[in-house]
Amino acid sequence: MNQSINIKVNQPANSGIGASLSSLLTVISSAKQANAGDTINIDLSTVSFVHPTLILPLTLLIKDLESKGCSLSFNYNVNSAGYFNTIAFPVGWNPKEKENWQALLAQFNNKTYIPILAIPCNAADENFRGVTLTLLGNIIKTQIGF
């Protein structure tokens, strides 16, 4: 029988990696009970900012739940919805599928974060991947003042 599952993502207690991993483990524990056809609400209402150690594995978990056939919805805090949209949560974006992707990424030069990206990893995209990673490296250097 299909069930409705609410998965609460807690704001990590501090900026440490351990706090992010603790929040992630709670989410994974809740997601284990999901089966094909279940309706899952990912509740991010208490989250205002997330580190990559929480958001990137969470993105992969969401992809896994979708591949199982689960129906997903998201609940955001009104103050952080724009942030999640800006980083392209939950699916990220593929630079190969974006027109003017380099200009889009360059907009992050003056931010403290970068969007979630799906960078192609097959042999045919080796050159494109190199260009993308170089651009990301330059953006991060600019962000940290290097």
Backbone as numpy.savetxt, mean C-alpha at the origin, in Angstrom:
# Nx Ny Nz CAx CAy CAz Cx Cy Cz
-20.76 -21.20 4.29 -21.61 -20.01 4.29 -20.72 -18.77 4.29
-21.08 -17.82 3.45 -20.30 -16.58 3.38 -20.51 -15.76 4.64
-19.44 -15.10 5.05 -19.51 -14.28 6.25 -19.02 -12.88 5.96
-19.36 -11.98 6.84 -18.89 -10.61 6.77 -17.84 -10.44 7.86
-16.65 -9.98 7.46 -15.54 -9.87 8.40 -15.07 -8.41 8.42
-14.92 -7.87 9.61 -14.37 -6.53 9.78 -12.93 -6.68 10.26
-12.00 -6.16 9.47 -10.59 -6.24 9.85 -10.13 -4.83 10.21
-9.85 -4.65 11.48 -9.42 -3.34 11.99 -7.91 -3.22 11.88
-7.45 -2.18 11.20 -6.02 -1.88 11.12 -5.76 -0.79 12.16
-4.98 -1.14 13.17 -4.69 -0.18 14.24 -3.52 0.71 13.87
-3.62 1.96 14.28 -2.49 2.88 14.12 -1.35 2.32 14.98
-0.17 2.11 14.38 0.96 1.64 15.19 1.19 2.57 16.38
1.58 1.99 17.50 1.76 2.74 18.74 2.86 3.79 18.65
3.84 3.56 17.77 4.92 4.53 17.59 5.49 4.36 16.18
6.56 5.06 15.87 7.11 5.01 14.51 8.10 3.87 14.29
8.26 3.01 15.27 9.19 1.89 15.14 8.66 0.79 14.25
9.57 0.05 13.66 9.21 -1.07 12.80 8.41 -2.10 13.58
8.78 -2.36 14.81 8.08 -3.35 15.62 6.61 -3.00 15.81
6.31 -1.73 15.99 4.92 -1.31 16.17 4.12 -1.55 14.89
4.72 -1.28 13.74 4.05 -1.54 12.46 3.82 -3.03 12.27
4.83 -3.82 12.58 4.70 -5.28 12.43 3.64 -5.84 13.39
3.54 -5.28 14.57 2.52 -5.71 15.52 1.12 -5.46 14.96
0.91 -4.28 14.38 -0.38 -3.97 13.75 -0.65 -4.92 12.60
0.37 -5.20 11.81 0.23 -6.10 10.67 -0.15 -7.51 11.12
0.49 -8.01 12.16 0.20 -9.37 12.64 -1.25 -9.50 13.11
-1.77 -8.45 13.70 -3.18 -8.45 14.12 -4.09 -8.55 12.90
-3.76 -7.83 11.85 -4.55 -7.86 10.62 -4.48 -9.25 9.98
-3.28 -9.81 9.90 -3.12 -11.14 9.31 -3.91 -12.18 10.07
-3.89 -12.09 11.38 -4.65 -13.02 12.22 -6.15 -12.95 11.90
-6.66 -11.75 11.73 -8.08 -11.58 11.40 -8.39 -12.08 9.99
-7.46 -11.87 9.06 -7.69 -12.23 7.66 -7.65 -13.74 7.44
-7.02 -14.49 8.34 -6.91 -15.95 8.18 -8.26 -16.63 8.10
-9.28 -16.05 8.69 -10.60 -16.68 8.72 -11.39 -16.45 7.43
-10.86 -15.66 6.49 -11.57 -15.33 5.26 -11.58 -16.49 4.27
-12.71 -16.66 3.62 -12.89 -17.68 2.59 -13.49 -17.03 1.34
-13.44 -17.75 0.24 -14.02 -17.27 -1.01 -15.47 -16.86 -0.79
-15.83 -15.72 -1.34 -17.19 -15.23 -1.23 -17.46 -14.37 -0.02
-16.53 -14.32 0.92 -16.72 -13.48 2.11 -16.64 -12.00 1.75
-17.34 -11.21 2.53 -17.29 -9.75 2.40 -16.41 -9.24 3.52
-15.38 -8.49 3.15 -14.41 -8.03 4.14 -14.33 -6.51 4.11
-14.47 -5.92 5.28 -14.28 -4.48 5.42 -12.93 -4.24 6.08
-12.06 -3.55 5.40 -10.76 -3.16 5.97 -10.96 -1.80 6.61
-10.91 -1.75 7.92 -11.18 -0.53 8.67 -9.88 0.18 9.02
-9.65 1.29 8.34 -8.45 2.10 8.56 -8.82 3.43 9.24
-9.94 3.45 9.93 -10.45 4.70 10.49 -9.57 5.31 11.57
-8.72 4.52 12.20 -7.85 5.08 13.24 -6.44 5.34 12.72
-6.21 5.08 11.44 -4.87 5.20 10.87 -4.71 6.55 10.19
-3.65 7.27 10.58 -3.39 8.57 9.96 -2.14 8.56 9.08
-1.20 7.69 9.39 0.02 7.55 8.61 0.55 6.15 8.83
1.12 5.57 7.78 1.66 4.23 7.91 3.06 4.15 7.31
3.86 3.29 7.89 5.20 3.03 7.35 5.12 1.92 6.32
6.10 1.83 5.45 6.10 0.77 4.44 6.03 -0.64 5.03
6.55 -0.82 6.25 6.53 -2.16 6.85 5.11 -2.61 7.21
4.16 -1.69 7.19 2.76 -2.05 7.40 1.99 -2.00 6.08
2.13 -0.94 5.33 1.27 -0.74 4.17 1.59 -1.67 3.01
2.86 -1.97 2.78 3.19 -2.84 1.64 2.73 -4.28 1.87
3.00 -4.89 3.03 2.44 -6.24 3.25 0.91 -6.23 3.27
0.31 -5.16 3.75 -1.15 -5.06 3.77 -1.68 -5.04 2.33
-0.99 -4.37 1.45 -1.37 -4.35 0.03 -1.32 -5.75 -0.55
-0.28 -6.50 -0.22 -0.18 -7.89 -0.70 -1.28 -8.77 -0.12
-1.60 -8.57 1.14 -2.68 -9.32 1.77 -4.01 -9.04 1.07
-4.24 -7.79 0.73 -5.48 -7.41 0.04 -5.55 -8.10 -1.33
-4.43 -8.12 -2.05 -4.40 -8.82 -3.34 -4.71 -10.30 -3.16
-4.18 -10.89 -2.10 -4.43 -12.30 -1.82 -5.90 -12.54 -1.52
-6.51 -11.68 -0.73 -7.93 -11.82 -0.41 -8.80 -11.68 -1.65
-8.43 -10.74 -2.51 -9.18 -10.57 -3.77 -9.04 -11.81 -4.65
-7.84 -12.38 -4.69 -7.62 -13.57 -5.52 -8.39 -14.78 -4.98
-8.70 -14.78 -3.69 -9.51 -15.84 -3.08 -10.98 -15.69 -3.44
-11.35 -14.53 -3.96 -12.75 -14.28 -4.29 -13.50 -13.52 -3.21
-12.78 -12.87 -2.32 -13.43 -12.07 -1.29 -13.81 -10.71 -1.88
-14.89 -10.15 -1.38 -15.33 -8.81 -1.75 -14.83 -7.85 -0.68
-14.13 -6.80 -1.09 -13.49 -5.90 -0.13 -14.09 -4.49 -0.17
-14.16 -3.89 1.01 -14.51 -2.47 1.13 -13.54 -1.87 2.14
-13.43 -0.55 2.10 -12.46 0.14 2.94 -13.14 1.29 3.67
-12.76 1.46 4.92 -13.26 2.56 5.74 -12.06 3.39 6.16
-12.03 4.65 5.71 -10.90 5.54 6.01 -11.32 6.64 6.96
-10.37 7.12 7.71 -10.52 8.33 8.49 -10.60 9.49 7.50
-11.54 10.39 7.68 -11.72 11.49 6.74 -10.44 12.31 6.58
-9.61 12.38 7.62 -8.37 13.16 7.57 -7.24 12.43 6.84
-7.34 11.13 6.70 -6.26 10.39 6.05 -6.65 9.80 4.69
-7.89 9.95 4.28 -8.33 9.39 3.00 -7.51 9.95 1.84
-7.19 11.24 1.88 -6.38 11.84 0.83 -4.98 11.25 0.77
-4.41 10.97 1.92 -3.09 10.36 1.98 -3.11 8.99 1.32
-4.09 8.16 1.68 -4.19 6.82 1.10 -4.40 6.90 -0.42
-5.18 7.86 -0.86 -5.39 8.05 -2.29 -4.08 8.46 -2.97
-3.33 9.35 -2.36 -2.08 9.84 -2.92 -1.04 8.73 -3.07
-0.98 7.83 -2.11 -0.01 6.74 -2.22 -0.55 5.56 -3.03
-1.75 5.72 -3.58 -2.39 4.72 -4.44 -2.73 3.43 -3.69
-3.11 3.56 -2.45 -3.55 2.41 -1.67 -4.97 2.05 -2.05
-5.33 0.81 -2.23 -4.60 -0.38 -1.85 -3.87 -1.09 -3.00
-4.06 -0.68 -4.22 -3.50 -1.46 -5.33 -2.20 -0.91 -5.91
-1.87 0.33 -5.60 -0.69 0.93 -6.21 -0.92 1.21 -7.68
0.13 1.65 -8.34 0.01 1.83 -9.79 1.28 1.39 -10.48
1.09 0.97 -11.73 2.18 0.47 -12.55 2.64 1.60 -13.45
3.89 2.04 -13.34 4.37 3.15 -14.17 4.19 2.89 -15.66
4.27 1.64 -16.08 4.11 1.31 -17.50 2.71 1.63 -18.00
1.76 1.69 -17.10 0.38 1.93 -17.48 -0.03 3.39 -17.35
0.90 4.24 -16.95 0.60 5.66 -16.74 1.29 6.52 -17.80
0.52 7.36 -18.43 1.11 8.33 -19.34 1.81 9.38 -18.47
2.96 9.84 -18.89 3.75 10.84 -18.14 4.10 10.36 -16.74
4.40 9.07 -16.60 4.66 8.50 -15.28 5.85 9.16 -14.60
6.85 9.58 -15.37 8.02 10.21 -14.76 7.64 11.55 -14.12
6.79 12.31 -14.79 6.33 13.58 -14.22 5.45 13.33 -12.99
4.63 12.28 -13.05 3.80 11.95 -11.89 4.66 11.60 -10.68
5.70 10.81 -10.90 6.60 10.46 -9.79 7.39 11.67 -9.30
7.78 12.54 -10.22 8.57 13.72 -9.84 7.81 14.62 -8.86
6.49 14.53 -8.87 5.69 15.32 -7.93 5.97 14.94 -6.48
6.61 13.80 -6.26 6.91 13.34 -4.91 8.27 13.83 -4.40
8.99 14.61 -5.21 10.29 15.14 -4.80 10.21 15.91 -3.49
9.12 16.63 -3.28 9.00 17.47 -2.09 8.09 16.87 -1.02
7.84 15.58 -1.13 7.02 14.88 -0.13 7.95 14.08 0.79
7.37 13.45 1.76 8.14 12.57 2.66 7.78 11.11 2.42
7.11 10.83 1.32 6.68 9.48 0.99 6.64 9.33 -0.53
6.50 8.09 -0.98 6.32 7.80 -2.40 5.11 6.90 -2.54
4.52 6.83 -3.73 3.34 5.97 -3.89 3.72 4.49 -3.92
2.72 3.66 -3.75 2.90 2.22 -3.89 2.99 1.95 -5.39
4.07 1.32 -5.80 4.30 1.05 -7.21 4.39 -0.44 -7.48
3.87 -0.83 -8.62 4.03 -2.20 -9.11 5.05 -2.12 -10.24
6.30 -2.35 -9.91 7.38 -2.23 -10.89 7.56 -3.57 -11.59
7.46 -3.57 -12.93 7.60 -4.83 -13.66 8.95 -5.49 -13.37
8.92 -6.82 -13.22 10.15 -7.52 -12.87 10.55 -8.60 -13.87
9.89 -8.66 -15.02 10.28 -9.68 -15.99 11.47 -9.19 -16.83
12.14 -10.10 -17.48 13.36 -9.79 -18.23 13.12 -8.77 -19.34
11.95 -8.81 -19.96 11.66 -7.88 -21.06 11.58 -6.43 -20.58
11.32 -6.23 -19.30 11.19 -4.87 -18.75 12.42 -4.42 -17.98
13.55 -5.08 -18.18 14.76 -4.77 -17.41 15.17 -3.31 -17.56
15.18 -2.78 -18.76 15.57 -1.39 -18.97 14.58 -0.43 -18.31
13.29 -0.70 -18.50 12.26 0.15 -17.89 12.38 0.13 -16.37
12.60 -1.06 -15.82 12.76 -1.20 -14.37 13.95 -0.39 -13.88
15.05 -0.44 -14.62 16.23 0.33 -14.23 15.97 1.83 -14.23
15.28 2.30 -15.24 14.93 3.73 -15.31 14.03 4.11 -14.14
13.06 3.26 -13.85 12.12 3.52 -12.76 12.84 3.56 -11.41
13.68 2.59 -11.16 14.41 2.54 -9.89 15.39 3.69 -9.74
16.01 4.09 -10.84 16.91 5.25 -10.80 16.14 6.51 -10.45
14.98 6.69 -11.08 14.15 7.85 -10.77 13.70 7.83 -9.31
13.28 6.66 -8.83 12.89 6.56 -7.41 14.06 6.89 -6.49
15.24 6.39 -6.83 16.42 6.70 -6.03 16.70 8.19 -5.98
16.55 8.86 -7.12 16.77 10.31 -7.17 15.72 11.06 -6.36
14.48 10.59 -6.40 13.42 11.22 -5.61 13.72 11.08 -4.12
14.12 9.90 -3.71 14.44 9.68 -2.29 15.63 10.53 -1.87
16.64 10.64 -2.72 17.78 11.51 -2.41 17.33 12.94 -2.21
16.44 13.42 -3.08 15.93 14.77 -2.96 15.13 14.93 -1.65
14.32 13.93 -1.35 13.50 13.99 -0.15 14.34 14.08 1.13
15.46 13.40 1.14 16.28 13.41 2.36 17.40 14.45 2.31
17.45 15.23 1.21 18.44 16.29 1.10 19.83 15.80 0.84
19.96 14.72 0.10 21.28 14.12 -0.19 21.87 14.71 -1.44
